[in-house]
Amino acid sequence: MLRAARKVVVAIVGMAVLVAGLALVVLPGPAFIVIPAGLAILATEFPWARRLLRYAKDRAVGLLRSARRAGPGGRTAPGHEGAPLERPRSSAVERS
């Protein structure tokens, strides 16, 4: 009985935080902090939330590694990690 009540409370609180985080995607606010917090709350009771949180963490780590490899100012070409993309010259720049 107590276990079921805990699961219901975690579901309600976790979903409320998750929905608030999703709202912050379009509203001003730290969605990238609130959404994982909601998933972390849900992950205490639900395996699907645990898997989703693990996936999100893995993706975030991958993006961080890519950003570090690209260096301060540059994107990298797919398949050419470490080589910055060249920007196409606009006609206004060529005339100057």
Stockholm file with secondary structure:
# STOCKHOLM 1.0

chainA/1-96         MLRAARKVVVAIVGMAVLVAGLALVVLPGPAFIVIPAGLAILATEFPWARRLLRYAKDRAVGLLRSARRAGPGGRTAPGHEGAPLERPRSSAVERS
#=GR chainA/1-96 SS CHHHHHHHHHHHHHHHHHHHHHHHHHSSSCHHHHHHHHHHHHHTTCHHHHHHHHHHHHHHHHHHHHHHHHCTTCCEETTEEEEECCCCCCHHHHHC
#=GC SS_cons        CHHHHHHHHHHHHHHHHHHHHHHHHHSSSCHHHHHHHHHHHHHTTCHHHHHHHHHHHHHHHHHHHHHHHHCTTCCEETTEEEEECCCCCCHHHHHC
//
